Amino acid sequence: MTSNDTLERLAQVIESRKGADPDTSYVARLFHKGTDAILKKVGEEATETVMAAKDGDPQKIVYEVADLWFHSMVALAAFNLRPADVLAELARREGLSGLQEFAQRGTPAGGHTP
Ligand SMILES: N=c1c2ncn([C@@H]3O[C@H](COP(=O)(O)OP(=O)(O)OP(=O)(O)O)[C@@H](O)[C@H]3O)c2ncn1[C@@H]1O[C@H](COP(=O)(O)O)[C@@H](O)[C@H]1O
């Protein structure tokens, strides 16, 4: 079993919660609340990830990043996207240095460097 399988299985469960009962499913409740509520959770989990990383506790970092990935996947589903779309974008970037990619964009005068 690969990590891609785990993400794809979770994506299928998330998809199946669209229109499900908000009283019996957390994901259905998020969809019921709407996109703004989902995006708010993504923001909260990102902040909690930063705080965990500042604490330096590896277990807490993994826990919070799992929360962040999960809520990001709910956000993707809200826009009818799948983890496969993100994985394809990462695959496209494979082997292309971030510095190289940044240079190809062309740095505006006075612009920042990564
Ligand atoms: N991976 C997850 C998952 N990760 C986190 N959460 C829930 O996300 C909620 C919000 O997390 P928070 O950290 O914000 O917790 P909080 O209770 O708001 O507390 P605070 O941090 O705000 O104090 C919690 O209720 C967690 O249980 C998840 N809920 C569901 N899943 C997956 O989604 C599937 C479908 O879930 P249901 O739709 O509920 O059946 C499950 O089988 C799981 O595989």
Ligand as a Chemical Component Dictionary entry (heavy atoms), coordinates in Angstrom:
data_LIG
# 
_chem_comp.id                   LIG 
_chem_comp.type                 NON-POLYMER 
_chem_comp.pdbx_formal_charge   0 
_chem_comp.three_letter_code    LIG 
# 
loop_
_chem_comp_atom.comp_id 
_chem_comp_atom.atom_id 
_chem_comp_atom.alt_atom_id 
_chem_comp_atom.type_symbol 
_chem_comp_atom.charge 
_chem_comp_atom.model_Cartn_x 
_chem_comp_atom.model_Cartn_y 
_chem_comp_atom.model_Cartn_z 
_chem_comp_atom.pdbx_ordinal 
LIG N1  N1  N 0 -8.817  12.528 8.943  1  
LIG C1  C1  C 0 -9.820  12.972 9.483  2  
LIG C2  C2  C 0 -9.724  14.023 10.473 3  
LIG N2  N2  N 0 -8.664  14.706 10.965 4  
LIG C3  C3  C 0 -9.176  15.588 11.850 5  
LIG N3  N3  N 0 -10.526 15.473 11.939 6  
LIG C4  C4  C 0 -11.464 16.224 12.781 7  
LIG O1  O1  O 0 -11.297 17.600 12.593 8  
LIG C5  C5  C 0 -11.947 18.256 13.675 9  
LIG C6  C6  C 0 -11.350 19.617 13.910 10 
LIG O2  O2  O 0 -10.068 19.488 14.433 11 
LIG P1  P1  P 0 -9.486  20.573 15.444 12 
LIG O3  O3  O 0 -8.055  20.237 15.653 13 
LIG O4  O4  O 0 -9.798  21.927 14.948 14 
LIG O5  O5  O 0 -10.275 20.259 16.753 15 
LIG P2  P2  P 0 -11.364 21.064 17.498 16 
LIG O6  O6  O 0 -12.260 20.017 18.107 17 
LIG O7  O7  O 0 -12.022 22.079 16.627 18 
LIG O8  O8  O 0 -10.550 21.721 18.670 19 
LIG P3  P3  P 0 -9.644  23.028 18.728 20 
LIG O9  O9  O 0 -8.289  22.646 18.179 21 
LIG O10 O10 O 0 -10.326 24.119 17.913 22 
LIG O11 O11 O 0 -9.598  23.336 20.182 23 
LIG C7  C7  C 0 -11.902 17.289 14.847 24 
LIG O12 O12 O 0 -13.235 16.955 15.179 25 
LIG C8  C8  C 0 -11.182 16.071 14.271 26 
LIG O13 O13 O 0 -11.721 14.842 14.729 27 
LIG C9  C9  C 0 -10.903 14.505 11.075 28 
LIG N4  N4  N 0 -12.141 14.030 10.735 29 
LIG C10 C10 C 0 -12.224 13.028 9.807  30 
LIG N5  N5  N 0 -11.107 12.504 9.172  31 
LIG C11 C11 C 0 -11.256 11.454 8.122  32 
LIG O14 O14 O 0 -12.470 11.691 7.418  33 
LIG C12 C12 C 0 -13.267 10.496 7.444  34 
LIG C13 C13 C 0 -14.726 10.869 7.413  35 
LIG O15 O15 O 0 -15.086 11.536 8.623  36 
LIG P4  P4  P 0 -16.631 11.790 8.954  37 
LIG O16 O16 O 0 -17.167 12.629 7.865  38 
LIG O17 O17 O 0 -16.686 12.478 10.299 39 
LIG O18 O18 O 0 -17.270 10.449 9.001  40 
LIG C14 C14 C 0 -12.811 9.747  8.705  41 
LIG O19 O19 O 0 -13.053 8.378  8.594  42 
LIG C15 C15 C 0 -11.301 10.045 8.697  43 
LIG O20 O20 O 0 -10.650 9.164  7.802  44 
# 
loop_
_chem_comp_bond.comp_id 
_chem_comp_bond.atom_id_1 
_chem_comp_bond.atom_id_2 
_chem_comp_bond.value_order 
_chem_comp_bond.pdbx_ordinal 
LIG N1  C1  DOUB 1  
LIG C1  C2  SING 2  
LIG C1  N5  SING 3  
LIG C2  N2  SING 4  
LIG C2  C9  DOUB 5  
LIG N2  C3  DOUB 6  
LIG C3  N3  SING 7  
LIG N3  C4  SING 8  
LIG N3  C9  SING 9  
LIG C4  O1  SING 10 
LIG C4  C8  SING 11 
LIG O1  C5  SING 12 
LIG C5  C6  SING 13 
LIG C5  C7  SING 14 
LIG C6  O2  SING 15 
LIG O2  P1  SING 16 
LIG P1  O3  DOUB 17 
LIG P1  O4  SING 18 
LIG P1  O5  SING 19 
LIG O5  P2  SING 20 
LIG P2  O6  DOUB 21 
LIG P2  O7  SING 22 
LIG P2  O8  SING 23 
LIG O8  P3  SING 24 
LIG P3  O9  DOUB 25 
LIG P3  O10 SING 26 
LIG P3  O11 SING 27 
LIG C7  O12 SING 28 
LIG C7  C8  SING 29 
LIG C8  O13 SING 30 
LIG C9  N4  SING 31 
LIG N4  C10 DOUB 32 
LIG C10 N5  SING 33 
LIG N5  C11 SING 34 
LIG C11 O14 SING 35 
LIG C11 C15 SING 36 
LIG O14 C12 SING 37 
LIG C12 C13 SING 38 
LIG C12 C14 SING 39 
LIG C13 O15 SING 40 
LIG O15 P4  SING 41 
LIG P4  O16 DOUB 42 
LIG P4  O17 SING 43 
LIG P4  O18 SING 44 
LIG C14 O19 SING 45 
LIG C14 C15 SING 46 
LIG C15 O20 SING 47 
# 
